[in-house]
Amino acid sequence: MERAQVVINVAYRAQLEQDIPLLRQPRADFLQHFKAKKIILKPGEHGRGSLRDQGRQPLYLLMGITVLVLMIACANVANLQWREAPHARGRWLSVWR
């Protein structure tokens, strides 16, 4: 983990150095703080639990709406087939006569 953090911070420092000329008249204390920034890596064994918790309720809402739309679609198809059944049965019988 330490080695990965060192490697990624080398590339990050180079990017920070490229970004410094893009700053508009930075103060000395800001520039010092800007150059001191670094990336800290943490183990990912627990994932992003807070992100999962934030997305849970909207995802349940989306799934509920999807189920509702599918149920309406199934009811419409069933209704159409039920209404056509007497006509289709008559045509089927006329073929066999």
Secondary structure, DSSP 8 states (H G I E B T S, - for coil): -HHHHHHHHHHHHHHHHHHGGGSSS--HHHHHHHHT--------TT--HHHHHHHHHHHHHHHHHHHHHHHHHHHHHHHHHHHHHHHHHHHHHHHH-
